[in-house]
């Protein structure tokens, strides 16, 4: 099977919860360090954690009553929501997936990143979020050592 040659790595694992406050103690007991908590347009709130030197976890809780996250929790309960993969070239990865008849949904470009999702209707049953961070992603956010695995965007590591 031919695949792309684009650098790619796991950025973080997203876990859907009813309450960050109630779920956070288990992450702390595992040795996580909370890096940030942020709301997203009054729909949901996420908290980002570092575990060791190269692992990131994210807790996501609903703020509104009628969102994709409340639907997910109603259907599945708390648990794995998505796996975010940082990619150096999102177009190359999407093309490779489509060549292998894997459905890519909800592609969107934002000011500082581009994302797309691999439908969970695949043999793994997992929702994969593909993220390509733009050069200025870290501006007005945490410093690169807190945001990125190995302190750099995945593409930068392979340009050195």
ABEGO torsion letter per residue (X at the ends): XBBBABBBBBABBBBBBABAAAAAAAAAAAGBBBABBBBBGGABBBBBBBBEAABBBBBBBBABABBAAAAAAAAAEBEBABBBBBBABAAAAAAAAAAAGBBBBGBBBBAABBBBBBBABBAAGBBBBBBBBBAAAABGBBBAAAABBGGBBAAAAAAX
